[in-house]
Each structure stands twice: as C-alpha cells, then as structure tokens.
Amino acid sequence: MQITAPRILRIVALGLGGLAILAAMIELSRNVLPDKARPVFSDDPLRATLARCRDTAAEDYASDAACRAAWAEVRRHFLQLPSDPDGTE
C-alpha cells in the first residue's frame, strides 16, 4: 500500500470535516436553551406584554391592540420621540 499525495489529501480533508462537524455540534449544544430559561419580566408590565407579543403570530398581531401599543411605546422610547397625548400615531 503506497501513500500518495491524493490519498493524504483525502485523509486530511476527512479529518478536518469531522473536526468541523464536532465543533458545530458542541457550539449548537451550548446555544440551545430550554423555554424555561427565558427571562420573565413580571415587575415591568410593558416587558411582560412584549414577551407575550414576541410569540404572537403575524395574523394575531394585526388584531391585538395591546401588542401594537406596546411596540409603539418601545419604538417611541427608542427613537426618543415625544409622547403623543392624543393617542394618535
């Protein structure tokens, strides 16, 4: 059995591929968090509403006035816009 350059390259490529797969598996196992690990913001009603709205489907979001108002408040605060006393956007 003679070891040639193409054979060495194949062995090295397979070894690097296996190493890449192993590194990806380790990284993915570190990043996966169970749903229980999500932070709960019970002291801030706006954050609690946003946490609920984050999981809302797009079809339900259109009819959910509380979610739209919460996101509008966050947007207003982030962009440092003056509060709207009329309630109009």
C-alpha positions as CSV (number, residue, x, y, z in Angstrom):
1,M,0.0,0.0,0.0
2,Q,1.6,3.2,-1.2
3,I,0.7,6.5,0.3
4,T,0.3,9.1,-2.4
5,A,-0.5,12.8,-2.3
6,P,-4.2,12.4,-3.3
7,R,-4.7,9.8,-0.6
8,I,-3.1,12.1,2.1
9,L,-5.2,15.0,1.0
10,R,-8.4,12.8,1.3
11,I,-7.4,11.7,4.8
12,V,-6.7,15.3,5.9
13,A,-10.0,16.6,4.3
14,L,-12.0,13.9,6.1
15,G,-10.3,14.7,9.4
16,L,-10.9,18.4,9.0
17,G,-14.5,17.7,8.0
18,G,-15.0,15.6,11.1
19,L,-13.5,18.2,13.3
20,A,-15.7,20.9,11.8
21,I,-18.8,18.7,12.5
22,L,-17.7,18.1,16.0
23,A,-17.1,21.9,16.6
24,A,-20.5,22.7,15.2
25,M,-22.2,20.1,17.4
26,I,-20.5,21.5,20.5
27,E,-21.5,25.1,19.6
28,L,-25.1,24.2,18.9
29,S,-25.4,22.3,22.2
30,R,-24.2,25.3,24.1
31,N,-26.6,27.8,22.4
32,V,-29.8,25.8,22.8
33,L,-31.8,27.0,25.8
34,P,-35.0,25.4,27.1
35,D,-38.1,27.6,27.1
36,K,-38.0,27.6,30.9
37,A,-34.7,29.6,30.7
38,R,-36.4,32.6,29.1
39,P,-36.3,35.6,31.4
40,V,-39.6,36.6,33.0
41,F,-40.2,40.3,33.5
42,S,-43.1,40.3,35.9
43,D,-42.1,43.6,37.5
44,D,-42.4,45.6,34.3
45,P,-45.8,45.3,32.6
46,L,-44.5,46.6,29.3
47,R,-41.8,44.0,29.1
48,A,-44.3,41.3,30.1
49,T,-46.5,42.4,27.3
50,L,-43.6,42.4,24.8
51,A,-42.6,38.9,25.9
52,R,-46.1,37.7,25.2
53,C,-46.3,39.5,21.9
54,R,-43.0,38.2,20.7
55,D,-44.5,34.7,20.3
56,T,-47.7,36.0,18.7
57,A,-48.3,35.0,15.0
58,A,-48.5,37.8,12.4
59,E,-52.2,37.1,11.8
60,D,-53.0,37.6,15.5
61,Y,-50.7,40.6,15.8
62,A,-52.9,42.6,13.5
63,S,-55.9,42.3,15.8
64,D,-54.0,42.6,19.1
65,A,-54.2,46.3,20.1
66,A,-52.2,45.7,23.3
67,C,-49.2,44.3,21.3
68,R,-49.3,47.2,18.8
69,A,-49.5,49.7,21.7
70,A,-46.6,48.1,23.5
71,W,-44.4,48.0,20.4
72,A,-45.3,51.6,19.6
73,E,-44.2,52.6,23.1
74,V,-40.9,50.8,22.8
75,R,-40.4,52.4,19.3
76,R,-41.2,55.9,20.8
77,H,-38.8,55.4,23.7
78,F,-36.0,54.0,21.5
79,L,-36.3,56.8,18.9
80,Q,-36.7,59.4,21.7
81,L,-39.8,60.8,20.3
82,P,-42.1,62.9,22.4
83,S,-45.1,61.1,23.9
84,D,-48.3,61.6,22.0
85,P,-51.0,62.8,24.4
86,D,-53.8,62.4,21.8
87,G,-53.2,58.7,21.4
88,T,-52.8,59.0,17.7
89,E,-49.8,57.8,15.8
